[in-house]
Amino acid sequence: MAWNEPGGGDNKDPWNSNNNNNGGNRNDGPPDLDEAFKKLQDKLNGMFGGGGSGSGGGSGSADISGSFIVLVLGIIAIIWGAMGIYQVDEKDRAVVLRFGKYMDTLGPGLHWNPPLVDNKFIVNITEERQYPSRGLMLTKDENIVELPLTVQYNIADPKAFVLNVKNPELSLQQASDSALRHVVGSSRLDDVVSVGREQIGVDVQVRLQEYLDSYGTGIQVVKINIQEAKPPTEVKEAYDDVIKAREDQERLINEAQAYSNGIIPESRGKAQRIIEEASGYKAKVIVEAKGEATRFENLLTEYKKAPEVTRERLYLDAVQDVMSKSSKVLVDIEGGNNMMYLPLDKLVQQRNESDVAPTVSGMNISDIADEVIKKLRRDQSANRSRGTR
């Protein structure tokens, strides 16, 4: 007979822990789940003020409902715990709030926080973000200019970015517009349009970072890119003419500078050459003067030893020096008039040096010499004939 057939007796249930074997209790079987759920239900009823079990049927239904509640609670607990598991990437940081109060900033890795208790905000701190802006502004010299720019920034402090300002990126936009207008309003139009754009970008970055730090946004400005500034459309042609004139001015200045760089070293070289020539001439004159002085001293010594001989020597040297430089010589003839002697070698040499008229250069030198000799002989014979008379 099976253990669950009528009349078989309750003591034949193999899962009943109260079965008697030879008058004793047997606890070597598996635990009774119904009994365990019943005990848990009794505890819950005691905690929530539930009444005791009535009839046997009521007790069975209560056991089933208690088991279901415990199962549901266990599933809810598992889901609740799984919901708190999350992972933070290398480029992110997690700002954790517990009941609305800041608790911690977590780095990369796998983390768990109790759901509905902790609230987390994932912030990317390595991404370089951009904010473009464009607008018409008034310069210091009361000119209107359209100036576009791009702000490159990242998140330096995740806690400040999440907690200090409600909308930090909106604050960044308003602060960048304010900083740009302040800097452009303190600059002239020429600086904004052409030569001063780089410096304007630096000034805007410094002022914008001061604003963001004072607000506590946690934003770090990386760079300000100032794009090409444009004048209003109505005066664009006039501005283009001004820019072209400025470019021509720069070109002429560069050409003048190049010419200056070429002529100044050349002039300095010539000046240095003249100075060196003057120094050489000075040294030459000094050496010659010292030589003449030494020669004169030696000559004075010889003169003291033999005055007549030395005087005669000096006279002959002086006459030789004078005669060697003269092209005309007067010869004194006894008993007659002075005769002028023309040295042909000196005349020819002088003619070659001074490059005389072509008619003379084309004549035969020997014919000229013959004519001169004949003329001298006729003059000499005429003088002799006068002397005899």
NUGUMAR-370511 format. One line per 8 residues: number of its first residue (from 1); their letters; for each residue x, y, z of N, C-alpha, C. Coordinates in pm, whole numbers, m for minus. Layout:
# residues N
NUM	a	X Y Z X Y Z X Y Z ~ ...
//
This chain:
# residues 389
1	mawnepgg	86 m118 0 0 0 0 90 123 0 ~ 56 224 m80 134 349 m84 115 427 43 ~ 211 512 64 209 585 193 100 688 199 ~ 54 734 79 m50 838 79 m189 784 51 ~ m206 651 51 m339 594 32 m418 603 161 ~ m553 603 150 m636 611 271 m613 489 359 ~ m599 516 484 m578 407 580 m435 369 596 ~ m352 432 519 m210 397 531 m147 453 654
9	gdnkdpwn	m207 555 714 m149 615 834 m58 730 800 ~ m58 827 891 25 948 868 170 921 891 ~ 198 812 961 340 790 993 417 732 878 ~ 350 709 763 421 653 649 470 762 551 ~ 450 891 583 499 1001 496 651 1006 505 ~ 720 984 392 868 982 400 928 1118 430 ~ 854 1229 408 909 1364 433 863 1420 567 ~ 789 1337 646 740 1384 774 846 1363 878
17	snnnnngg	889 1469 936 996 1460 1036 946 1405 1167 ~ 811 1387 1183 757 1339 1309 726 1189 1305 ~ 768 1120 1199 747 976 1192 818 906 1306 ~ 746 804 1360 805 725 1470 859 596 1416 ~ 976 569 1452 1039 443 1414 1082 374 1542 ~ 1001 265 1573 1028 193 1698 1010 284 1817 ~ 906 369 1810 872 453 1924 957 576 1934 ~ 1049 609 1838 1136 730 1844 1112 820 1726
25	nrndgppd	1167 953 1733 1156 1053 1624 1270 1035 1526 ~ 1241 1052 1395 1344 1041 1290 1362 1179 1225 ~ 1483 1236 1229 1516 1367 1171 1620 1356 1062 ~ 1633 1236 1002 1738 1218 901 1688 1249 762 ~ 1563 1295 741 1511 1331 610 1533 1478 581 ~ 1496 1526 459 1512 1667 425 1419 1752 508 ~ 1452 1887 524 1368 1973 609 1233 1997 546 ~ 1134 2022 629 997 2046 585 985 2193 546
33	ldeafkkl	971 2224 413 964 2363 366 835 2429 412 ~ 728 2353 414 602 2413 460 613 2461 604 ~ 678 2379 685 695 2420 826 781 2545 836 ~ 887 2551 752 973 2670 756 897 2794 713 ~ 819 2784 604 741 2900 560 637 2937 665 ~ 584 2836 732 483 2865 835 544 2943 949 ~ 664 2902 991 730 2976 1099 759 3119 1057 ~ 805 3140 930 833 3275 883 705 3357 877
41	qdklngmf	592 3292 837 467 3363 832 421 3403 971 ~ 439 3311 1068 400 3344 1206 478 3464 1257 ~ 609 3468 1221 688 3583 1265 640 3712 1199 ~ 608 3706 1069 559 3826 1001 425 3870 1057 ~ 338 3771 1087 209 3807 1146 227 3871 1281 ~ 325 3819 1356 350 3880 1485 404 4022 1473 ~ 487 4046 1367 543 4179 1347 438 4277 1300 ~ 349 4234 1209 251 4324 1152 114 4311 1219
49	ggggsgsg	104 4239 1333 m23 4233 1409 m123 4137 1352 ~ m84 4035 1275 m176 3938 1220 m224 3840 1326 ~ m347 3787 1315 m402 3693 1410 m348 3553 1394 ~ m375 3468 1490 m329 3330 1484 m406 3249 1383 ~ m358 3135 1354 m423 3048 1255 m549 2988 1314 ~ m648 2979 1232 m776 2923 1276 m786 2777 1245 ~ m861 2751 1142 m880 2612 1102 m764 2562 1024 ~ m764 2438 995 m653 2379 921 m646 2432 781
57	ggsgsadi	m760 2453 713 m759 2508 578 m706 2648 574 ~ m742 2729 673 m690 2866 680 m543 2867 701 ~ m492 2774 777 m348 2767 802 m274 2733 675 ~ m328 2646 593 m259 2609 469 m252 2725 372 ~ m362 2798 358 m360 2914 267 m267 3021 317 ~ m259 3039 448 m168 3139 506 m24 3100 479 ~ 4 2969 488 141 2923 460 179 2953 316 ~ 87 2933 221 117 2957 79 141 3105 54
65	sgsfivlv	57 3191 110 73 3336 89 200 3387 153 ~ 237 3335 269 363 3377 332 483 3337 250 ~ 480 3218 194 593 3174 110 607 3262 m13 ~ 494 3301 m72 499 3386 m190 556 3524 m157 ~ 517 3577 m43 567 3708 m2 718 3704 17 ~ 766 3598 83 911 3588 106 984 3575 m26 ~ 928 3498 m119 992 3481 m250 998 3613 m324 ~ 886 3686 m321 884 3817 m389 984 3912 m327
73	lgiiaiiw	989 3912 m193 1086 4000 m127 1229 3964 m163 ~ 1255 3833 m173 1391 3793 m211 1426 3836 m353 ~ 1330 3821 m444 1356 3865 m582 1377 4015 m589 ~ 1296 4088 m515 1311 4234 m512 1448 4273 m456 ~ 1491 4201 m351 1622 4232 m292 1734 4206 m391 ~ 1723 4097 m467 1827 4067 m567 1830 4173 m676 ~ 1711 4210 m726 1705 4313 m830 1758 4445 m777 ~ 1722 4480 m654 1768 4605 m594 1921 4608 m581
81	gamgiyqv	1978 4496 m540 2124 4491 m530 2192 4497 m665 ~ 2132 4432 m767 2193 4434 m900 2186 4573 m962 ~ 2084 4648 m930 2071 4783 m984 2179 4877 m934 ~ 2243 4847 m825 2347 4935 m772 2485 4911 m829 ~ 2500 4812 m914 2631 4781 m972 2649 4862 m1102 ~ 2761 4929 m1115 2789 5007 m1236 2941 5016 m1254 ~ 2983 5053 m1375 3125 5063 m1410 3155 5205 m1459 ~ 3269 5256 m1415 3316 5389 m1455 3434 5371 m1550
89	dekdravv	3427 5435 m1668 3534 5424 m1766 3656 5506 m1724 ~ 3764 5484 m1798 3889 5554 m1767 3876 5704 m1789 ~ 3795 5744 m1884 3782 5885 m1916 3679 5956 m1828 ~ 3607 5882 m1742 3499 5938 m1663 3533 5940 m1514 ~ 3452 6018 m1443 3453 6020 m1296 3307 6020 m1251 ~ 3281 5950 m1137 3145 5938 m1084 3134 6019 m956 ~ 3043 6117 m956 3013 6197 m837 2893 6133 m767 ~ 2911 6088 m642 2810 6012 m569 2749 6101 m461
97	lrfgkymd	2614 6106 m459 2539 6178 m356 2456 6076 m277 ~ 2460 6085 m147 2381 5998 m61 2277 6081 10 ~ 2150 6052 m22 2038 6130 27 2056 6279 m5 ~ 2112 6308 m127 2129 6445 m172 2254 6514 m123 ~ 2334 6448 m40 2456 6508 13 2577 6443 m52 ~ 2677 6527 m86 2797 6475 m152 2868 6375 m62 ~ 2902 6258 m122 2971 6156 m46 3112 6132 m98 ~ 3129 6113 m232 3262 6077 m282 3263 6097 m434
105	tlgpglhw	3385 6107 m489 3409 6107 m634 3488 5982 m668 ~ 3430 5892 m745 3489 5762 m773 3560 5764 m908 ~ 3673 5692 m911 3751 5682 m1033 3711 5563 m1117 ~ 3795 5528 m1217 3761 5417 m1306 3753 5285 m1230 ~ 3665 5196 m1277 3650 5064 m1217 3505 5026 m1197 ~ 3485 4909 m1131 3351 4856 m1102 3312 4899 m960 ~ 3194 4958 m945 3149 5013 m816 3005 4968 m789 ~ 2968 4980 m661 2831 4950 m619 2786 5055 m520
113	npplvdnk	2667 5106 m544 2603 5197 m451 2457 5157 m436 ~ 2403 5166 m317 2263 5125 m296 2167 5211 m376 ~ 2086 5149 m460 1989 5228 m537 1887 5294 m446 ~ 1833 5406 m497 1734 5486 m426 1790 5553 m302 ~ 1912 5519 m266 1979 5583 m152 2088 5676 m204 ~ 2171 5622 m294 2278 5701 m355 2238 5740 m497 ~ 2282 5857 m535 2258 5907 m670 2393 5942 m732 ~ 2420 5894 m850 2552 5913 m911 2537 5993 m1041
121	fivnitee	2645 6074 m1070 2653 6152 m1192 2786 6120 m1259 ~ 2781 6067 m1381 2901 6032 m1457 2944 6154 m1539 ~ 3069 6199 m1520 3121 6318 m1588 3245 6279 m1666 ~ 3249 6315 m1794 3366 6291 m1880 3465 6406 m1859 ~ 3586 6373 m1812 3684 6476 m1780 3792 6489 m1886 ~ 3799 6400 m1984 3903 6406 m2086 3854 6461 m2218 ~ 3726 6461 m2241 3673 6510 m2368 3691 6661 m2379 ~ 3744 6705 m2492 3762 6847 m2518 3640 6898 m2593
129	rqypsrgl	3561 6980 m2526 3437 7028 m2583 3456 7165 m2645 ~ 3360 7205 m2728 3369 7332 m2798 3237 7407 m2787 ~ 3253 7539 m2780 3136 7625 m2780 3161 7739 m2879 ~ 3089 7744 m2992 3105 7854 m3089 3018 7973 m3053 ~ 3069 8091 m3085 2995 8213 m3056 3022 8314 m3167 ~ 2927 8402 m3192 2941 8503 m3297 2850 8619 m3260 ~ 2896 8742 m3287 2812 8857 m3257 2876 8986 m3304 ~ 2794 9090 m3315 2840 9224 m3348 2878 9299 m3222
137	mltkdeni	2997 9360 m3224 3048 9429 m3105 3102 9566 m3143 ~ 3108 9653 m3046 3157 9790 m3064 3299 9799 m3011 ~ 3391 9850 m3094 3530 9859 m3053 3555 9990 m2977 ~ 3681 10006 m2935 3717 10124 m2857 3704 10251 m2939 ~ 3735 10245 m3069 3726 10363 m3155 3589 10372 m3222 ~ 3487 10311 m3160 3347 10325 m3200 3323 10272 m3341 ~ 3375 10155 m3369 3348 10084 m3494 3281 9952 m3462 ~ 3191 9910 m3549 3118 9785 m3531 3190 9676 m3608
145	velpltvq	3213 9562 m3543 3283 9451 m3605 3213 9321 m3566 ~ 3208 9229 m3660 3153 9096 m3635 3267 9000 m3609 ~ 3269 8941 m3490 3383 8859 m3448 3334 8722 m3402 ~ 3362 8616 m3479 3329 8479 m3434 3446 8419 m3356 ~ 3414 8332 m3261 3518 8263 m3184 3468 8125 m3144 ~ 3562 8039 m3105 3533 7905 m3056 3607 7883 m2926 ~ 3534 7842 m2823 3592 7815 m2691 3613 7664 m2678 ~ 3736 7622 m2655 3769 7481 m2629 3790 7464 m2479
153	yniadpka	3718 7369 m2418 3725 7353 m2273 3705 7206 m2236 ~ 3738 7174 m2112 3711 7042 m2055 3673 7058 m1908 ~ 3639 6945 m1844 3594 6946 m1705 3714 6914 m1616 ~ 3756 7011 m1536 3871 6992 m1448 3829 6943 m1310 ~ 3711 6984 m1260 3665 6946 m1127 3523 6891 m1139 ~ 3505 6757 m1140 3370 6701 m1157 3275 6740 m1045 ~ 3323 6746 m922 3236 6781 m810 3179 6921 m827 ~ 3265 7019 m860 3217 7156 m880 3125 7165 m1001
161	fvlnvknp	3157 7089 m1106 3074 7092 m1227 2933 7042 m1199 ~ 2919 6943 m1109 2788 6883 m1082 2711 6962 m977 ~ 2778 7012 m874 2709 7063 m756 2701 7215 m748 ~ 2805 7288 m796 2812 7432 m768 2717 7514 m853 ~ 2702 7479 m981 2621 7558 m1074 2513 7468 m1133 ~ 2393 7524 m1148 2282 7445 m1200 2305 7404 m1345 ~ 2348 7500 m1427 2375 7473 m1569 2511 7535 m1603 ~ 2622 7464 m1580 2754 7524 m1600 2784 7559 m1744
169	elslqqas	2732 7483 m1841 2761 7515 m1981 2689 7642 m2024 ~ 2571 7666 m1971 2504 7793 m1999 2581 7909 m1937 ~ 2633 7887 m1818 2716 7990 m1756 2842 8016 m1838 ~ 2899 7910 m1898 3016 7926 m1984 2982 8013 m2105 ~ 2869 7991 m2166 2831 8069 m2284 2814 8217 m2249 ~ 2745 8243 m2141 2723 8382 m2101 2854 8449 m2060 ~ 2941 8376 m1989 3069 8433 m1947 3160 8460 m2066 ~ 3162 8370 m2166 3247 8390 m2283 3200 8513 m2363
177	dsalrhvv	3071 8531 m2378 3020 8650 m2447 3059 8777 m2372 ~ 3048 8773 m2241 3083 8890 m2161 3233 8922 m2171 ~ 3318 8819 m2161 3462 8841 m2169 3502 8893 m2307 ~ 3443 8838 m2413 3477 8881 m2549 3437 9027 m2570 ~ 3320 9064 m2527 3276 9203 m2546 3360 9299 m2464 ~ 3404 9257 m2348 3488 9344 m2266 3623 9368 m2333 ~ 3684 9262 m2386 3816 9276 m2450 3805 9353 m2581 ~ 3707 9322 m2663 3691 9393 m2791 3657 9539 m2767
185	gssrlddv	3576 9567 m2665 3544 9706 m2634 3661 9786 m2585 ~ 3769 9719 m2542 3891 9787 m2498 3999 9789 m2605 ~ 3969 9744 m2727 4067 9735 m2835 4022 9820 m2952 ~ 4120 9859 m3034 4091 9934 m3155 4056 9840 m3270 ~ 3995 9898 m3372 3948 9817 m3484 4064 9749 m3557 ~ 4175 9819 m3575 4290 9760 m3645 4341 9637 m3572 ~ 4342 9642 m3440 4388 9527 m3364 4292 9409 m3377 ~ 4164 9438 m3381 4065 9330 m3388 4065 9265 m3526
193	vsvgreqi	4079 9348 m3630 4067 9296 m3767 4193 9227 m3812 ~ 4311 9279 m3775 4434 9227 m3836 4536 9182 m3733 ~ 4613 9276 m3681 4737 9239 m3611 4716 9192 m3468 ~ 4603 9226 m3405 4589 9198 m3263 4496 9084 m3228 ~ 4459 9001 m3326 4363 8894 m3297 4419 8790 m3200 ~ 4545 8757 m3215 4605 8657 m3126 4606 8705 m2981 ~ 4644 8832 m2962 4646 8885 m2827 4506 8896 m2770 ~ 4408 8926 m2852 4269 8931 m2805 4224 8794 m2758
201	gvdvqvrl	4263 8688 m2831 4231 8552 m2786 4290 8520 m2651 ~ 4415 8561 m2628 4478 8536 m2499 4407 8611 m2387 ~ 4374 8738 m2412 4305 8818 m2310 4167 8762 m2279 ~ 4095 8719 m2381 3962 8662 m2358 3973 8533 m2277 ~ 4072 8450 m2304 4089 8325 m2228 4117 8353 m2080 ~ 4204 8450 m2053 4237 8482 m1913 4113 8534 m1840 ~ 4042 8626 m1902 3925 8685 m1835 3813 8582 m1820 ~ 3792 8497 m1921 3689 8395 m1912 3720 8294 m1802
209	qeyldsyg	3846 8255 m1788 3882 8162 m1681 3860 8224 m1544 ~ 3886 8353 m1531 3859 8420 m1403 3710 8417 m1371 ~ 3625 8441 m1470 3480 8434 m1446 3438 8295 m1403 ~ 3484 8191 m1474 3444 8054 m1443 3493 8011 m1305 ~ 3614 8053 m1269 3665 8019 m1135 3585 8088 m1026 ~ 3546 8211 m1052 3465 8281 m950 3327 8218 m935 ~ 3271 8162 m1043 3143 8092 m1035 3158 7953 m975 ~ 3278 7895 m978 3298 7759 m928 3238 7655 m1020
217	tgiqvvki	3253 7670 m1150 3192 7577 m1246 3274 7449 m1263 ~ 3403 7451 m1228 3488 7335 m1250 3531 7316 m1395 ~ 3514 7419 m1480 3548 7414 m1622 3685 7476 m1641 ~ 3768 7410 m1722 3900 7461 m1756 3902 7498 m1903 ~ 3932 7626 m1933 3939 7673 m2071 4074 7633 m2129 ~ 4071 7560 m2240 4194 7513 m2304 4248 7617 m2401 ~ 4163 7670 m2488 4209 7765 m2588 4090 7842 m2643 ~ 4119 7966 m2683 4021 8051 m2749 4068 8073 m2893
225	niqeakpp	3988 8030 m2989 4022 8048 m3130 3941 8165 m3185 ~ 4013 8274 m3215 3949 8391 m3275 3957 8375 m3426 ~ 3843 8366 m3491 3840 8353 m3636 3850 8491 m3701 ~ 3843 8493 m3832 3860 8619 m3906 3746 8715 m3874 ~ 3786 8832 m3828 3685 8934 m3797 3638 9000 m3926 ~ 3510 9028 m3932 3452 9087 m4052 3382 9217 m4016 ~ 3402 9318 m4097 3328 9443 m4075 3185 9427 m4124 ~ 3099 9519 m4091 2962 9514 m4143 2960 9518 m4296
233	tevkeayd	2858 9460 m4355 2850 9451 m4501 2849 9587 m4568 ~ 2791 9686 m4504 2778 9818 m4565 2913 9884 m4590 ~ 3012 9855 m4508 3142 9922 m4520 3252 9822 m4552 ~ 3218 9706 m4604 3317 9603 m4630 3420 9647 m4735 ~ 3374 9717 m4842 3467 9760 m4945 3570 9858 m4891 ~ 3526 9949 m4807 3620 10045 m4748 3721 9974 m4658 ~ 3675 9875 m4584 3767 9799 m4501 3867 9721 m4586 ~ 3821 9668 m4698 3913 9596 m4786 4021 9689 m4840
241	dvikared	3983 9812 m4874 4083 9909 m4920 4183 9942 m4811 ~ 4135 9953 m4689 4226 9981 m4578 4324 9866 m4558 ~ 4274 9744 m4566 4361 9628 m4548 4464 9620 m4660 ~ 4421 9650 m4785 4515 9648 m4896 4622 9754 m4879 ~ 4582 9874 m4836 4680 9980 m4812 4779 9941 m4702 ~ 4729 9875 m4600 4818 9831 m4493 4916 9725 m4544 ~ 4868 9636 m4630 4958 9536 m4687 5066 9600 m4774 ~ 5025 9703 m4853 5125 9775 m4933 5226 9845 m4843
249	qerlinea	5179 9900 m4735 5271 9964 m4641 5372 9865 m4584 ~ 5323 9750 m4546 5414 9647 m4494 5514 9603 m4600 ~ 5467 9592 m4725 5557 9551 m4833 5666 9654 m4856 ~ 5629 9782 m4860 5729 9887 m4880 5827 9894 m4763 ~ 5776 9875 m4645 5866 9876 m4528 5965 9761 m4537 ~ 5918 9647 m4580 6009 9532 m4594 6113 9556 m4704 ~ 6070 9617 m4816 6167 9647 m4921 6270 9749 m4874 ~ 6224 9852 m4804 6320 9951 m4751 6415 9888 m4650
257	qaysngii	6362 9799 m4570 6447 9731 m4473 6551 9643 m4542 ~ 6508 9577 m4651 6603 9495 m4725 6712 9580 m4788 ~ 6673 9697 m4847 6773 9787 m4903 6867 9838 m4795 ~ 6811 9871 m4681 6895 9918 m4570 6992 9810 m4525 ~ 6943 9687 m4519 7032 9577 m4479 7142 9553 m4581 ~ 7118 9593 m4709 7222 9575 m4809 7320 9689 m4815 ~ 7274 9815 m4797 7360 9931 m4814 7443 9961 m4689 ~ 7389 9934 m4574 7462 9966 m4451 7588 9881 m4436
265	pesrgkaq	7584 9749 m4455 7709 9673 m4446 7812 9716 m4551 ~ 7764 9752 m4673 7858 9798 m4775 7925 9928 m4733 ~ 7846 10021 m4679 7904 10147 m4632 8000 10125 m4517 ~ 7965 10036 m4430 8056 10007 m4319 8185 9944 m4370 ~ 8175 9859 m4475 8296 9802 m4532 8385 9908 m4594 ~ 8324 10003 m4669 8403 10110 m4727 8468 10196 m4619 ~ 8391 10227 m4516 8447 10307 m4407 8564 10234 m4341 ~ 8548 10105 m4322 8657 10028 m4262 8780 10026 m4353
273	riieeasg	8757 10017 m4487 8869 10018 m4580 8942 10152 m4577 ~ 8867 10262 m4573 8930 10395 m4566 9010 10410 m4437 ~ 8952 10359 m4328 9025 10368 m4201 9154 10288 m4207 ~ 9147 10171 m4267 9269 10090 m4277 9371 10154 m4370 ~ 9324 10216 m4482 9418 10287 m4570 9482 10405 m4497 ~ 9401 10479 m4423 9456 10590 m4347 9557 10542 m4243 ~ 9525 10430 m4179 9620 10376 m4080 9749 10333 m4149 ~ 9736 10271 m4269 9856 10233 m4342 9938 10353 m4386
281	ykakvive	9868 10459 m4435 9940 10581 m4475 10009 10645 m4356 ~ 9940 10645 m4243 9999 10702 m4122 10126 10627 m4084 ~ 10115 10494 m4088 10233 10414 m4053 10347 10438 m4153 ~ 10312 10451 m4283 10413 10476 m4386 10483 10609 m4364 ~ 10404 10715 m4339 10462 10848 m4318 10552 10850 m4196 ~ 10508 10783 m4092 10589 10780 m3970 10722 10708 m3994 ~ 10712 10595 m4067 10836 10520 m4094 10929 10601 m4185 ~ 10871 10665 m4290 10956 10746 m4378 11017 10864 m4302
289	akgeatrf	10939 10927 m4216 10994 11039 m4139 11107 10993 m4048 ~ 11086 10880 m3986 11195 10828 m3901 11318 10793 m3985 ~ 11293 10738 m4105 11407 10707 m4192 11481 10832 m4236 ~ 11403 10937 m4274 11467 11063 m4313 11544 11124 m4197 ~ 11487 11116 m4079 11558 11172 m3964 11687 11096 m3936 ~ 11678 10963 m3948 11800 10883 m3928 11904 10913 m4035 ~ 11856 10927 m4163 11949 10959 m4270 12013 11095 m4249 ~ 11930 11191 m4205 11986 11324 m4181 12090 11322 m4068
297	enllteyk	12063 11247 m3966 12161 11237 m3857 12291 11175 m3907 ~ 12278 11070 m3988 12400 11009 m4044 12475 11106 m4136 ~ 12395 11183 m4216 12457 11281 m4305 12524 11392 m4226 ~ 12464 11432 m4116 12524 11535 m4031 12657 11487 m3974 ~ 12662 11364 m3941 12789 11310 m3889 12897 11313 m3998 ~ 12859 11276 m4119 12956 11280 m4229 12995 11423 m4265 ~ 12895 11514 m4256 12924 11654 m4286 13026 11712 m4189 ~ 13014 11674 m4064 13111 11723 m3965 13252 11672 m3996
305	kapevtre	13259 11555 m4051 13389 11500 m4083 13449 11566 m4208 ~ 13371 11589 m4317 13420 11648 m4441 13315 11743 m4496 ~ 13314 11869 m4457 13208 11961 m4498 13207 11987 m4648 ~ 13321 12008 m4713 13324 12042 m4855 13275 11928 m4941 ~ 13324 11812 m4911 13282 11696 m4990 13134 11669 m4972 ~ 13091 11680 m4854 12949 11653 m4827 12860 11757 m4892 ~ 12904 11884 m4889 12826 11990 m4951 12815 11968 m5101 ~ 12931 11934 m5164 12930 11908 m5307 12839 11790 m5343
313	rlyldavq	12842 11690 m5259 12757 11573 m5283 12610 11608 m5273 ~ 12578 11687 m5177 12439 11729 m5161 12393 11813 m5278 ~ 12481 11897 m5329 12446 11982 m5443 12420 11897 m5566 ~ 12506 11801 m5590 12490 11717 m5708 12362 11631 m5698 ~ 12336 11583 m5581 12213 11504 m5563 12089 11589 m5586 ~ 12091 11714 m5540 11977 11802 m5559 11957 11836 m5704 ~ 12070 11866 m5776 12059 11898 m5918 12009 11779 m5998 ~ 12057 11659 m5962 12012 11540 m6032 11864 11515 m6010
321	dvmskssk	11821 11540 m5892 11679 11520 m5864 11593 11619 m5939 ~ 11639 11745 m5948 11562 11847 m6018 11564 11823 m6167 ~ 11680 11794 m6221 11690 11775 m6364 11617 11651 m6413 ~ 11609 11549 m6329 11538 11428 m6371 11388 11449 m6382 ~ 11338 11552 m6319 11195 11580 m6323 11157 11689 m6422 ~ 11255 11751 m6491 11227 11861 m6583 11231 11811 m6726 ~ 11139 11867 m6810 11137 11832 m6952 11210 11934 m7039 ~ 11254 12042 m6979 11328 12146 m7053 11459 12177 m6979
329	vlvdiegg	11568 12186 m7060 11700 12212 m7003 11763 12330 m7077 ~ 11811 12431 m7003 11882 12544 m7062 12032 12523 m7046 ~ 12103 12525 m7160 12248 12503 m7158 12318 12638 m7181 ~ 12409 12673 m7091 12481 12801 m7100 12605 12781 m7187 ~ 12609 12854 m7300 12721 12844 m7394 12808 12968 m7378 ~ 12936 12945 m7365 13028 13057 m7347 13035 13141 m7475 ~ 13027 13268 m7459 13038 13361 m7572 12913 13368 m7655 ~ 12802 13318 m7607 12681 13325 m7687 12557 13328 m7599
337	nnmmylpl	12442 13328 m7665 12314 13326 m7593 12285 13187 m7537 ~ 12194 13183 m7443 12153 13055 m7386 12077 12974 m7490 ~ 12103 12848 m7494 12038 12759 m7590 11946 12663 m7512 ~ 11828 12649 m7563 11732 12558 m7498 11746 12419 m7559 ~ 11762 12321 m7476 11779 12182 m7520 11652 12105 m7483 ~ 11598 12038 m7580 11475 11960 m7560 11509 11812 m7557 ~ 11505 11746 m7442 11534 11601 m7436 11418 11521 m7495 ~ 11448 11449 m7603 11343 11377 m7675 11285 11261 m7594
345	dklvqqrn	11368 11190 m7520 11316 11079 m7441 11213 11124 m7339 ~ 11238 11243 m7279 11141 11297 m7183 11013 11341 m7252 ~ 11027 11398 m7371 10908 11440 m7444 10821 11320 m7483 ~ 10887 11216 m7534 10811 11096 m7573 10742 11034 m7453 ~ 10815 11027 m7341 10756 10969 m7220 10639 11052 m7170 ~ 10656 11184 m7174 10548 11272 m7129 10428 11263 m7222 ~ 10455 11248 m7353 10344 11237 m7448 10264 11109 m7424 ~ 10335 10998 m7396 10266 10872 m7369 10184 10878 m7241
353	esdvaptv	10234 10952 m7145 10161 10960 m7017 10041 11051 m7024 ~ 10053 11163 m7094 9943 11261 m7100 9853 11241 m7219 ~ 9886 11149 m7311 9802 11117 m7426 9768 11242 m7506 ~ 9871 11298 m7576 9859 11424 m7649 9778 11405 m7775 ~ 9772 11511 m7860 9684 11514 m7977 9718 11404 m8074 ~ 9620 11355 m8149 9644 11245 m8244 9740 11283 m8356 ~ 9747 11411 m8392 9836 11450 m8503 9981 11427 m8466 ~ 10013 11456 m8339 10151 11436 m8294 10180 11288 m8280
361	sgmnisdi	10084 11214 m8225 10108 11072 m8204 10123 10997 m8335 ~ 10065 11050 m8442 10073 10979 m8568 10202 11007 m8646 ~ 10279 11103 m8604 10403 11138 m8676 10513 11042 m8639 ~ 10613 11040 m8726 10730 10955 m8703 10823 11023 m8605 ~ 10861 10956 m8500 10948 11015 m8398 11087 11046 m8456 ~ 11137 10961 m8543 11271 10985 m8602 11272 11112 m8685 ~ 11162 11142 m8759 11154 11265 m8838 11156 11386 m8747 ~ 11084 11376 m8634 11083 11488 m8540 11223 11511 m8484
369	adevikkl	11290 11402 m8453 11426 11417 m8399 11520 11480 m8501 ~ 11508 11442 m8627 11594 11500 m8731 11568 11648 m8747 ~ 11442 11686 m8744 11409 11827 m8759 11462 11908 m8642 ~ 11453 11855 m8523 11503 11928 m8405 11654 11944 m8410 ~ 11725 11837 m8451 11871 11845 m8459 11913 11949 m8562 ~ 11843 11947 m8677 11877 12046 m8779 11854 12187 m8728 ~ 11746 12208 m8658 11717 12341 m8605 11822 12383 m8504 ~ 11870 12293 m8420 11972 12328 m8322 12104 12361 m8389
377	rrdqsanr	12137 12287 m8493 12262 12315 m8564 12257 12452 m8633 ~ 12143 12486 m8692 12133 12616 m8758 12145 12728 m8656 ~ 12081 12708 m8541 12090 12812 m8438 12233 12825 m8387 ~ 12303 12714 m8374 12440 12719 m8322 12534 12787 m8422 ~ 12517 12757 m8551 12602 12821 m8652 12574 12969 m8662 ~ 12448 13007 m8643 12415 13150 m8646 12475 13222 m8531 ~ 12478 13161 m8414 12536 13223 m8297 12687 13240 m8315 ~ 12753 13142 m8373 12897 13150 m8395 12934 13263 m8493
385	srgtr	12850 13273 m8596 12878 13379 m8694 12863 13516 m8632 ~ 12773 13535 m8542 12758 13662 m8474 12878 13690 m8384 ~ 12930 13584 m8324 13045 13603 m8234 13171 13645 m8308 ~ 13189 13595 m8425 13308 13631 m8502 13305 13775 m8550 ~ 13190 13827 m8570 13178 13966 m8610 13211 14056 m8496
//
